[in-house]
């Protein structure tokens, strides 16, 4: 939903900065003994190959704060989402307590539960780090934390709820893996996300590990498919 807004960023300046940094990282690494000509050549190749990020992999989401002063203006499509004129069952956000935002990060789906009045985002990630139990992708949603208060202000959200606009970015908190089920494979993140959303909407308190997990994710997929089909049939019936 936020993809169009990235066009407003000064990407040329951003890419130029990383081109310079990438070039600096590509310099050969010094060692105590002088390497052979072939070794020095291989060393340059290794450093060049592993230097990250490169201009082709710039993450504008993570570094969006650099572009905050560029007079961000939400598109009309985004404003229609907030004001309740975009979805099949529209409802303006000022009538809601929270909004669920699926986020796709480097081939992985996770769920952001946006608490509007609190100015907070709860992150539900089915691939949390084992050591910390928290999502390793928190920095990837920094752009969302900056875009939300500005978008709400432009949509007139704060005027409707009679609240002063948030002057700072939203905060984010990762749900601990002790509280939410975790996937064991590499392709079930979408099913976990949908189940997280279902439990949030049903106001089921965590922990959820006794409700579902990797062992019965096939049943979760089947239930989702049945609900999608049934809903489609009902909507298309006379």
GROMACS elastic network, one bead per residue, 0.5 to 0.9 nm:
[ bonds ]
;  ai    aj funct       b0    kb
    1     4     6  0.74430   500
    1     5     6  0.86648   500
    1    77     6  0.82992   500
    1    78     6  0.67065   500
    1    81     6  0.89422   500
    2     5     6  0.55066   500
    2     6     6  0.72015   500
    2    74     6  0.87028   500
    2    75     6  0.89410   500
    2    78     6  0.73903   500
    2   144     6  0.81802   500
    2   147     6  0.84227   500
    3     6     6  0.56530   500
    3     7     6  0.77653   500
    4     7     6  0.57905   500
    4     8     6  0.80380   500
    4    74     6  0.87615   500
    4    75     6  0.74184   500
    5     8     6  0.57267   500
    5     9     6  0.77861   500
    5    72     6  0.80132   500
    5    73     6  0.78491   500
    5    74     6  0.66005   500
    5    75     6  0.69812   500
    6     9     6  0.55214   500
    6    10     6  0.89772   500
    6    11     6  0.87869   500
    6    60     6  0.75519   500
    6    61     6  0.83506   500
    6    64     6  0.87619   500
    7    10     6  0.80781   500
    7    11     6  0.81527   500
    8    11     6  0.83876   500
    8    67     6  0.88627   500
    8    70     6  0.79062   500
    8    71     6  0.88460   500
    8    72     6  0.71763   500
    8    73     6  0.82842   500
    9    12     6  0.86262   500
    9    14     6  0.86187   500
    9    60     6  0.82994   500
    9    64     6  0.81943   500
    9    67     6  0.63169   500
    9    68     6  0.89616   500
    9    70     6  0.74501   500
    9    72     6  0.86717   500
   10    13     6  0.57955   500
   10    14     6  0.65055   500
   10    15     6  0.89096   500
   10    67     6  0.72771   500
   10    70     6  0.81811   500
   11    15     6  0.59165   500
   11    16     6  0.83578   500
   11    60     6  0.82897   500
   12    15     6  0.52381   500
   12    16     6  0.60644   500
   12    17     6  0.86280   500
   13    16     6  0.51559   500
   13    17     6  0.63243   500
   13    18     6  0.89359   500
   14    17     6  0.52700   500
   14    18     6  0.66243   500
   14    19     6  0.87917   500
   14    55     6  0.86858   500
   14    58     6  0.82763   500
   14    60     6  0.85849   500
   15    18     6  0.51830   500
   15    19     6  0.60877   500
   15    20     6  0.87089   500
   15    54     6  0.85455   500
   15    55     6  0.54316   500
   15    56     6  0.83868   500
   15    58     6  0.71598   500
   16    20     6  0.63940   500
   16    21     6  0.87533   500
   16    55     6  0.78112   500
   17    20     6  0.53411   500
   17    21     6  0.64071   500
   17    22     6  0.86153   500
   17    55     6  0.87588   500
   18    22     6  0.57253   500
   18    23     6  0.82896   500
   18    53     6  0.73636   500
   18    54     6  0.65395   500
   18    55     6  0.58978   500
   18    58     6  0.78675   500
   19    22     6  0.50408   500
   19    23     6  0.61240   500
   19    24     6  0.86627   500
   19    54     6  0.69329   500
   19    55     6  0.59149   500
   20    23     6  0.51506   500
   20    24     6  0.63273   500
   20    25     6  0.87489   500
   21    24     6  0.50532   500
   21    25     6  0.62019   500
   21    26     6  0.85973   500
   21    53     6  0.89138   500
   21    54     6  0.86247   500
   22    25     6  0.51093   500
   22    26     6  0.62085   500
   22    48     6  0.81075   500
   22    51     6  0.64521   500
   22    52     6  0.72278   500
   22    53     6  0.73306   500
   22    54     6  0.61031   500
   22    55     6  0.79124   500
   23    26     6  0.50374   500
   23    27     6  0.69767   500
   23    48     6  0.83612   500
   23    51     6  0.89184   500
   24    27     6  0.57361   500
   25    28     6  0.82345   500
   25    47     6  0.71951   500
   25    48     6  0.74333   500
   25    51     6  0.62962   500
   25    52     6  0.86611   500
   26    29     6  0.86413   500
   26    44     6  0.66667   500
   26    45     6  0.83687   500
   26    46     6  0.88088   500
   26    47     6  0.55159   500
   26    49     6  0.85401   500
   26    50     6  0.89116   500
   26    51     6  0.68415   500
   27    44     6  0.68626   500
   27    47     6  0.75241   500
   27    48     6  0.81218   500
   28    40     6  0.73029   500
   28    41     6  0.87328   500
   28    43     6  0.64618   500
   28    44     6  0.53771   500
   28    47     6  0.71357   500
   29    40     6  0.89581   500
   29    43     6  0.75290   500
   29    44     6  0.80563   500
   29    47     6  0.80416   500
   30    33     6  0.85688   500
   30    34     6  0.82448   500
   31    34     6  0.67304   500
   31    35     6  0.79240   500
   34    40     6  0.85763   500
   35    38     6  0.79291   500
   35    39     6  0.56073   500
   35    40     6  0.55685   500
   35    43     6  0.89636   500
   36    40     6  0.59484   500
   36    41     6  0.84692   500
   37    40     6  0.51539   500
   37    41     6  0.62340   500
   37    42     6  0.87372   500
   38    41     6  0.50698   500
   38    42     6  0.62538   500
   38    43     6  0.85493   500
   39    42     6  0.50896   500
   39    43     6  0.60016   500
   39    44     6  0.86351   500
   40    44     6  0.62857   500
   40    45     6  0.87372   500
   41    44     6  0.52690   500
   41    45     6  0.64654   500
   41    46     6  0.88836   500
   42    45     6  0.50461   500
   42    46     6  0.62789   500
   42    47     6  0.87362   500
   43    46     6  0.51582   500
   43    47     6  0.62647   500
   43    48     6  0.85362   500
   44    47     6  0.52382   500
   44    48     6  0.60089   500
   44    49     6  0.84603   500
   45    48     6  0.51349   500
   45    49     6  0.59922   500
   45    50     6  0.86320   500
   46    49     6  0.51598   500
   46    50     6  0.62381   500
   46    51     6  0.85548   500
   47    50     6  0.53595   500
   47    51     6  0.59777   500
   48    51     6  0.54057   500
   48    52     6  0.88677   500
   49    52     6  0.84352   500
   50    53     6  0.88959   500
   51    54     6  0.68179   500
   52    55     6  0.88038   500
   52    57     6  0.79397   500
   53    56     6  0.78519   500
   53    57     6  0.57753   500
   53    58     6  0.61411   500
   53    59     6  0.81268   500
   54    57     6  0.53423   500
   54    58     6  0.64323   500
   55    58     6  0.54882   500
   58    61     6  0.88894   500
   58    63     6  0.88763   500
   59    62     6  0.56068   500
   59    63     6  0.66177   500
   59    64     6  0.84905   500
   59   140     6  0.81871   500
   60    63     6  0.51833   500
   60    64     6  0.54540   500
   60   143     6  0.77340   500
   61    64     6  0.52167   500
   61    65     6  0.86118   500
   61   139     6  0.85851   500
   61   140     6  0.61360   500
   61   141     6  0.65460   500
   61   142     6  0.63708   500
   61   144     6  0.75278   500
   62    65     6  0.79494   500
   62   139     6  0.58937   500
   62   141     6  0.65626   500
   62   142     6  0.54245   500
   62   143     6  0.59828   500
   63    66     6  0.60391   500
   63    67     6  0.80247   500
   63   139     6  0.89618   500
   63   140     6  0.87243   500
   63   142     6  0.74085   500
   63   143     6  0.70850   500
   64    67     6  0.55601   500
   64    68     6  0.69124   500
   64   142     6  0.70810   500
   64   143     6  0.50527   500
   64   144     6  0.87145   500
   64   146     6  0.77017   500
   64   147     6  0.88836   500
   65    68     6  0.52552   500
   65    69     6  0.85018   500
   65   142     6  0.77027   500
   65   143     6  0.68559   500
   65   146     6  0.69535   500
   66    69     6  0.76737   500
   66    70     6  0.89154   500
   67    70     6  0.55204   500
   67    71     6  0.85348   500
   67    72     6  0.84317   500
   68    71     6  0.69742   500
   68    72     6  0.68901   500
   68   146     6  0.77569   500
   68   147     6  0.87900   500
   69    72     6  0.75572   500
   72   147     6  0.84064   500
   72   150     6  0.76966   500
   72   151     6  0.87151   500
   73   150     6  0.82770   500
   73   151     6  0.78050   500
   73   154     6  0.77912   500
   74    77     6  0.81164   500
   74    78     6  0.62687   500
   74    79     6  0.66107   500
   74   147     6  0.87057   500
   74   150     6  0.82024   500
   74   151     6  0.60490   500
   74   154     6  0.73459   500
   74   155     6  0.86750   500
   75    78     6  0.54195   500
   75    79     6  0.64287   500
   75    80     6  0.87831   500
   76    79     6  0.50560   500
   76    80     6  0.61455   500
   76    81     6  0.87946   500
   77    80     6  0.52099   500
   77    81     6  0.66356   500
   77    86     6  0.73567   500
   78    81     6  0.51944   500
   78    82     6  0.66790   500
   78    83     6  0.88525   500
   78    86     6  0.84445   500
   78   151     6  0.80082   500
   78   155     6  0.89643   500
   79    82     6  0.51677   500
   79    83     6  0.61237   500
   79    84     6  0.84629   500
   79    85     6  0.84680   500
   79    86     6  0.86670   500
   79   151     6  0.73191   500
   79   152     6  0.83207   500
   79   154     6  0.77156   500
   79   155     6  0.57045   500
   80    83     6  0.50803   500
   80    84     6  0.58430   500
   80    86     6  0.51581   500
   80    87     6  0.85054   500
   80    92     6  0.87331   500
   80   155     6  0.83244   500
   81    84     6  0.53024   500
   81    85     6  0.60865   500
   81    86     6  0.50534   500
   81    87     6  0.68668   500
   81    90     6  0.80100   500
   81    91     6  0.85755   500
   81    92     6  0.76194   500
   81    93     6  0.81893   500
   82    85     6  0.78016   500
   82    86     6  0.83227   500
   82    91     6  0.81971   500
   82    92     6  0.56883   500
   82    93     6  0.53657   500
   82    94     6  0.81937   500
   82   151     6  0.82654   500
   82   152     6  0.72769   500
   82   155     6  0.65587   500
   82   157     6  0.78495   500
   83    86     6  0.80786   500
   83    90     6  0.82394   500
   83    91     6  0.71342   500
   83    93     6  0.63413   500
   83    94     6  0.80564   500
   83   155     6  0.66026   500
   83   156     6  0.82543   500
   83   157     6  0.79729   500
   84    87     6  0.69364   500
   84    89     6  0.81746   500
   84    93     6  0.69304   500
   85    88     6  0.85517   500
   85    89     6  0.87542   500
   85    90     6  0.56950   500
   85    91     6  0.74931   500
   85    92     6  0.77146   500
   86    89     6  0.83602   500
   86    90     6  0.64450   500
   87    90     6  0.50843   500
   87    91     6  0.82344   500
   91    94     6  0.84811   500
   91    95     6  0.70412   500
   91    96     6  0.79818   500
   92    95     6  0.57801   500
   92    96     6  0.72928   500
   92   157     6  0.85404   500
   93    96     6  0.50872   500
   93    97     6  0.77960   500
   93    98     6  0.78718   500
   93    99     6  0.78075   500
   93   116     6  0.82583   500
   93   152     6  0.87666   500
   93   157     6  0.71043   500
   94    97     6  0.77327   500
   94   116     6  0.85113   500
   94   156     6  0.88900   500
   94   157     6  0.56846   500
   94   158     6  0.77728   500
   94   160     6  0.63691   500
   94   161     6  0.62369   500
   95   160     6  0.89149   500
   95   161     6  0.84763   500
   96    99     6  0.74198   500
   96   116     6  0.79937   500
   97   114     6  0.86494   500
   97   115     6  0.63816   500
   97   116     6  0.61373   500
   97   117     6  0.70152   500
   98   113     6  0.68417   500
   98   114     6  0.53325   500
   98   116     6  0.53973   500
   98   117     6  0.80468   500
   99   112     6  0.82840   500
   99   113     6  0.59853   500
   99   114     6  0.50982   500
   99   115     6  0.68459   500
   99   116     6  0.73957   500
  100   111     6  0.69850   500
  100   112     6  0.58698   500
  100   114     6  0.61294   500
  100   115     6  0.89751   500
  100   197     6  0.71875   500
  100   200     6  0.89236   500
  101   110     6  0.87665   500
  101   111     6  0.59952   500
  101   112     6  0.50108   500
  101   113     6  0.63391   500
  101   114     6  0.72337   500
  102   109     6  0.68611   500
  102   110     6  0.60234   500
  102   112     6  0.60646   500
  102   113     6  0.86177   500
  102   193     6  0.76216   500
  103   108     6  0.82096   500
  103   109     6  0.57110   500
  103   110     6  0.53931   500
  103   111     6  0.59307   500
  103   112     6  0.68755   500
  103   141     6  0.82316   500
  104   107     6  0.64253   500
  104   108     6  0.55549   500
  104   110     6  0.65557   500
  104   111     6  0.87385   500
  105   108     6  0.51289   500
  105   109     6  0.62819   500
  105   110     6  0.76568   500
  105   137     6  0.76843   500
  105   140     6  0.71769   500
  105   141     6  0.87495   500
  106   109     6  0.84536   500
  108   127     6  0.87663   500
  108   186     6  0.87904   500
  108   187     6  0.84997   500
  108   189     6  0.65708   500
  108   190     6  0.81420   500
  109   125     6  0.77846   500
  109   126     6  0.84326   500
  109   189     6  0.55541   500
  109   190     6  0.58962   500
  109   192     6  0.88100   500
  109   193     6  0.69604   500
  110   123     6  0.73030   500
  110   124     6  0.59443   500
  110   126     6  0.69471   500
  110   127     6  0.86125   500
  110   189     6  0.70298   500
  110   190     6  0.77566   500
  110   192     6  0.83896   500
  110   193     6  0.59853   500
  111   122     6  0.82366   500
  111   123     6  0.59184   500
  111   124     6  0.50421   500
  111   125     6  0.65699   500
  111   193     6  0.58383   500
  111   194     6  0.84659   500
  111   196     6  0.76358   500
  111   197     6  0.75833   500
  112   121     6  0.61323   500
  112   122     6  0.56835   500
  112   124     6  0.62648   500
  112   125     6  0.86892   500
  112   141     6  0.89673   500
  113   120     6  0.83505   500
  113   121     6  0.55098   500
  113   123     6  0.63871   500
  113   124     6  0.77140   500
  113   197     6  0.85220   500
  113   200     6  0.85088   500
  114   118     6  0.87659   500
  114   119     6  0.76059   500
  114   120     6  0.60603   500
  114   122     6  0.64660   500
  114   123     6  0.87259   500
  115   118     6  0.55473   500
  115   119     6  0.59422   500
  115   120     6  0.51778   500
  115   121     6  0.59586   500
  115   122     6  0.77096   500
  116   119     6  0.52956   500
  116   120     6  0.68453   500
  116   121     6  0.83808   500
  116   148     6  0.88880   500
  116   149     6  0.89647   500
  117   120     6  0.79847   500
  117   161     6  0.88698   500
  117   163     6  0.85536   500
  118   121     6  0.87839   500
  118   170     6  0.84073   500
  119   145     6  0.87570   500
  119   148     6  0.86552   500
  119   149     6  0.78361   500
  119   166     6  0.72075   500
  119   168     6  0.89636   500
  119   169     6  0.77982   500
  119   171     6  0.65090   500
  119   172     6  0.88563   500
  120   145     6  0.83341   500
  120   169     6  0.89465   500
  120   170     6  0.51939   500
  120   172     6  0.56917   500
  120   173     6  0.77058   500
  121   145     6  0.77706   500
  121   170     6  0.68882   500
  121   171     6  0.61187   500
  121   173     6  0.63207   500
  121   174     6  0.85169   500
  122   171     6  0.86702   500
  122   172     6  0.58421   500
  122   173     6  0.50265   500
  122   174     6  0.58851   500
  122   175     6  0.66943   500
  123   135     6  0.76867   500
  123   138     6  0.77825   500
  123   172     6  0.70380   500
  123   173     6  0.60183   500
  123   175     6  0.59075   500
  124   128     6  0.88840   500
  124   135     6  0.78999   500
  124   174     6  0.64836   500
  124   175     6  0.55978   500
  124   176     6  0.83927   500
  124   180     6  0.76862   500
  124   193     6  0.76663   500
  124   196     6  0.74282   500
  125   128     6  0.59408   500
  125   134     6  0.80673   500
  125   135     6  0.59008   500
  125   136     6  0.88260   500
  125   137     6  0.84181   500
  125   174     6  0.76656   500
  125   175     6  0.73943   500
  125   176     6  0.88008   500
  125   177     6  0.82990   500
  125   180     6  0.83887   500
  125   182     6  0.78768   500
  125   189     6  0.82430   500
  125   192     6  0.86071   500
  125   193     6  0.78763   500
  126   135     6  0.82413   500
  126   177     6  0.78734   500
  126   180     6  0.76116   500
  126   181     6  0.66582   500
  126   183     6  0.56130   500
  126   184     6  0.89276   500
  126   188     6  0.86272   500
  126   189     6  0.62710   500
  126   192     6  0.66009   500
  126   193     6  0.76357   500
  127   130     6  0.85463   500
  127   134     6  0.85639   500
  127   135     6  0.68316   500
  127   136     6  0.82344   500
  127   177     6  0.84748   500
  127   182     6  0.60804   500
  127   183     6  0.64019   500
  127   184     6  0.82906   500
  127   189     6  0.79894   500
  128   131     6  0.87627   500
  128   132     6  0.78919   500
  128   133     6  0.55214   500
  128   136     6  0.63524   500
  128   137     6  0.85698   500
  128   174     6  0.88763   500
  128   175     6  0.88605   500
  128   176     6  0.77254   500
  128   177     6  0.63098   500
  128   182     6  0.74015   500
  129   132     6  0.56704   500
  129   133     6  0.51108   500
  129   134     6  0.55767   500
  129   135     6  0.60526   500
  129   136     6  0.62435   500
  129   177     6  0.82398   500
  130   133     6  0.52022   500
  130   134     6  0.77966   500
  130   177     6  0.80769   500
  131   134     6  0.82213   500
  132   135     6  0.83617   500
  132   176     6  0.82640   500
  132   177     6  0.86116   500
  133   174     6  0.89272   500
  133   175     6  0.83441   500
  133   176     6  0.52563   500
  133   178     6  0.71024   500
  134   137     6  0.89061   500
  134   138     6  0.87802   500
  134   173     6  0.89925   500
  134   174     6  0.57549   500
  134   175     6  0.65981   500
  134   176     6  0.52424   500
  134   177     6  0.64297   500
  135   138     6  0.61001   500
  135   174     6  0.59069   500
  135   175     6  0.76741   500
  135   176     6  0.78891   500
  135   177     6  0.85112   500
  136   139     6  0.78255   500
  136   140     6  0.89014   500
  137   140     6  0.53781   500
  137   141     6  0.75074   500
  138   141     6  0.59122   500
  138   142     6  0.74377   500
  138   172     6  0.76028   500
  138   173     6  0.80643   500
  138   174     6  0.73358   500
  139   142     6  0.55173   500
  139   143     6  0.87085   500
  140   143     6  0.74097   500
  140   144     6  0.86492   500
  141   144     6  0.52437   500
  141   145     6  0.65908   500
  141   172     6  0.85226   500
  142   145     6  0.51251   500
  142   146     6  0.65909   500
  142   147     6  0.87633   500
  142   169     6  0.86547   500
  142   170     6  0.88821   500
  142   172     6  0.85833   500
  143   146     6  0.52739   500
  143   147     6  0.60986   500
  143   148     6  0.86421   500
  144   147     6  0.50120   500
  144   148     6  0.59831   500
  144   169     6  0.87619   500
  144   170     6  0.82919   500
  145   148     6  0.57074   500
  145   149     6  0.75579   500
  145   169     6  0.52580   500
  145   171     6  0.66630   500
  145   172     6  0.75884   500
  146   149     6  0.64829   500
  146   150     6  0.70759   500
  146   168     6  0.78154   500
  146   170     6  0.66335   500
  147   150     6  0.54651   500
  147   151     6  0.59686   500
  147   152     6  0.85769   500
  147   169     6  0.78462   500
  147   170     6  0.88214   500
  148   151     6  0.51874   500
  148   152     6  0.61081   500
  148   153     6  0.85927   500
  148   169     6  0.76188   500
  148   170     6  0.72021   500
  149   152     6  0.51433   500
  149   153     6  0.61638   500
  149   154     6  0.87502   500
  149   165     6  0.71150   500
  149   166     6  0.59054   500
  149   167     6  0.76677   500
  149   168     6  0.77022   500
  149   169     6  0.65650   500
  149   170     6  0.70423   500
  150   153     6  0.51663   500
  150   154     6  0.63633   500
  150   155     6  0.87359   500
  150   165     6  0.85623   500
  150   166     6  0.83445   500
  150   167     6  0.88807   500
  150   169     6  0.87258   500
  151   154     6  0.52099   500
  151   155     6  0.62065   500
  151   156     6  0.87940   500
  151   157     6  0.86946   500
  152   155     6  0.51176   500
  152   156     6  0.63649   500
  152   157     6  0.51584   500
  152   158     6  0.69458   500
  152   165     6  0.81395   500
  153   156     6  0.53540   500
  153   157     6  0.59355   500
  153   158     6  0.62333   500
  153   159     6  0.82161   500
  153   165     6  0.64530   500
  153   166     6  0.84842   500
  154   157     6  0.76674   500
  155   158     6  0.83733   500
  156   159     6  0.53848   500
  156   160     6  0.66156   500
  157   160     6  0.54650   500
  157   161     6  0.66635   500
  157   162     6  0.86445   500
  157   163     6  0.87381   500
  157   165     6  0.85710   500
  158   161     6  0.52886   500
  158   162     6  0.57959   500
  158   163     6  0.51748   500
  158   164     6  0.62782   500
  158   165     6  0.57665   500
  158   166     6  0.87971   500
  159   162     6  0.50022   500
  159   163     6  0.65676   500
  159   164     6  0.79456   500
  159   165     6  0.85149   500
  160   163     6  0.79294   500
  161   164     6  0.89344   500
  163   166     6  0.88133   500
  164   167     6  0.84701   500
  165   168     6  0.89207   500
  166   169     6  0.72218   500
  166   170     6  0.78808   500
  168   171     6  0.88017   500
  174   177     6  0.89786   500
  175   178     6  0.83988   500
  175   179     6  0.68775   500
  175   180     6  0.71412   500
  176   179     6  0.55727   500
  176   180     6  0.68271   500
  177   180     6  0.52901   500
  177   181     6  0.66869   500
  177   182     6  0.67210   500
  178   181     6  0.76543   500
  178   182     6  0.89705   500
  178   207     6  0.72356   500
  178   208     6  0.89381   500
  178   209     6  0.79899   500
  179   206     6  0.56932   500
  179   208     6  0.61581   500
  179   209     6  0.68583   500
  180   196     6  0.82130   500
  180   206     6  0.69873   500
  180   207     6  0.59230   500
  180   208     6  0.53330   500
  180   209     6  0.58941   500
  180   213     6  0.88204   500
  181   192     6  0.79540   500
  181   196     6  0.89653   500
  181   207     6  0.84172   500
  181   208     6  0.64333   500
  181   209     6  0.50344   500
  181   210     6  0.85685   500
  181   211     6  0.86694   500
  181   212     6  0.69182   500
  181   213     6  0.53308   500
  181   214     6  0.76586   500
  182   189     6  0.89534   500
  182   192     6  0.80124   500
  182   209     6  0.84948   500
  182   213     6  0.67328   500
  182   214     6  0.70624   500
  183   186     6  0.76264   500
  183   187     6  0.85390   500
  183   188     6  0.65484   500
  183   189     6  0.70481   500
  183   192     6  0.75743   500
  183   213     6  0.71365   500
  183   214     6  0.54941   500
  183   217     6  0.88493   500
  184   188     6  0.83376   500
  184   214     6  0.63860   500
  185   188     6  0.65563   500
  185   189     6  0.86964   500
  185   214     6  0.81156   500
  186   189     6  0.74799   500
  187   190     6  0.75928   500
  187   191     6  0.87418   500
  188   191     6  0.54274   500
  188   192     6  0.63061   500
  188   193     6  0.86831   500
  188   214     6  0.82855   500
  188   217     6  0.77142   500
  189   192     6  0.50826   500
  189   193     6  0.60525   500
  189   194     6  0.87102   500
  190   193     6  0.50675   500
  190   194     6  0.63330   500
  190   195     6  0.87005   500
  191   194     6  0.52401   500
  191   195     6  0.62645   500
  191   196     6  0.86125   500
  191   217     6  0.73196   500
  191   218     6  0.89664   500
  191   220     6  0.70514   500
  191   221     6  0.62431   500
  191   224     6  0.81993   500
  192   195     6  0.51317   500
  192   196     6  0.60747   500
  192   197     6  0.86038   500
  192   213     6  0.82291   500
  192   214     6  0.88051   500
  192   217     6  0.78647   500
  192   220     6  0.85012   500
  193   196     6  0.50718   500
  193   197     6  0.62315   500
  193   198     6  0.86880   500
  194   197     6  0.50404   500
  194   198     6  0.62028   500
  194   199     6  0.87628   500
  194   224     6  0.81881   500
  195   199     6  0.62763   500
  195   200     6  0.85863   500
  195   212     6  0.84851   500
  195   220     6  0.75321   500
  195   224     6  0.86761   500
  196   199     6  0.53133   500
  196   200     6  0.61984   500
  196   201     6  0.86816   500
  196   208     6  0.88475   500
  197   200     6  0.51137   500
  197   201     6  0.61371   500
  197   202     6  0.85356   500
  198   201     6  0.52517   500
  198   202     6  0.61707   500
  198   203     6  0.86099   500
  198   204     6  0.88689   500
  199   203     6  0.60995   500
  199   204     6  0.53309   500
  199   205     6  0.79993   500
  199   206     6  0.89635   500
  199   208     6  0.84500   500
  200   204     6  0.61242   500
  200   205     6  0.78690   500
  201   204     6  0.77806   500
  202   205     6  0.89965   500
  204   207     6  0.88252   500
  204   208     6  0.82030   500
  205   208     6  0.75249   500
  206   209     6  0.82613   500
  207   210     6  0.75585   500
  207   211     6  0.86258   500
  208   211     6  0.52598   500
  208   212     6  0.68590   500
  208   213     6  0.85751   500
  209   212     6  0.57834   500
  209   213     6  0.63186   500
  210   213     6  0.78313   500
  212   215     6  0.77357   500
  212   216     6  0.63336   500
  212   217     6  0.71579   500
  212   220     6  0.80053   500
  213   216     6  0.58112   500
  213   217     6  0.60343   500
  214   217     6  0.50479   500
  214   218     6  0.81742   500
  215   218     6  0.77301   500
  215   219     6  0.89761   500
  216   219     6  0.54146   500
  216   220     6  0.65924   500
  216   221     6  0.89507   500
  217   221     6  0.62166   500
  217   222     6  0.86713   500
  218   221     6  0.50742   500
  218   222     6  0.63152   500
  218   223     6  0.86707   500
  219   222     6  0.50422   500
  219   223     6  0.61264   500
  219   224     6  0.85867   500
  220   223     6  0.51333   500
  220   224     6  0.62119   500
  220   225     6  0.86713   500
  221   224     6  0.51524   500
  221   225     6  0.62227   500
  221   226     6  0.86914   500
  222   225     6  0.50856   500
  222   226     6  0.61791   500
  222   227     6  0.86211   500
  223   226     6  0.51558   500
  223   227     6  0.61858   500
  223   228     6  0.86411   500
  224   227     6  0.51601   500
  224   228     6  0.61740   500
  224   229     6  0.86442   500
  225   228     6  0.51676   500
  225   229     6  0.61858   500
  225   230     6  0.85451   500
  226   229     6  0.51668   500
  226   230     6  0.59783   500
  226   231     6  0.84099   500
  227   230     6  0.50991   500
  227   231     6  0.59132   500
  227   232     6  0.84248   500
  228   231     6  0.52356   500
  228   232     6  0.61690   500
  228   233     6  0.87137   500
  229   232     6  0.51191   500
  229   233     6  0.62582   500
  229   234     6  0.87316   500
  230   233     6  0.51056   500
  230   234     6  0.62294   500
  230   235     6  0.86215   500
  231   234     6  0.51555   500
  231   235     6  0.61470   500
  231   236     6  0.86352   500
  232   235     6  0.51733   500
  232   236     6  0.61935   500
  232   237     6  0.85855   500
  233   236     6  0.52417   500
  233   237     6  0.60623   500
  234   237     6  0.52078   500
  234   238     6  0.85138   500
  235   238     6  0.82709   500
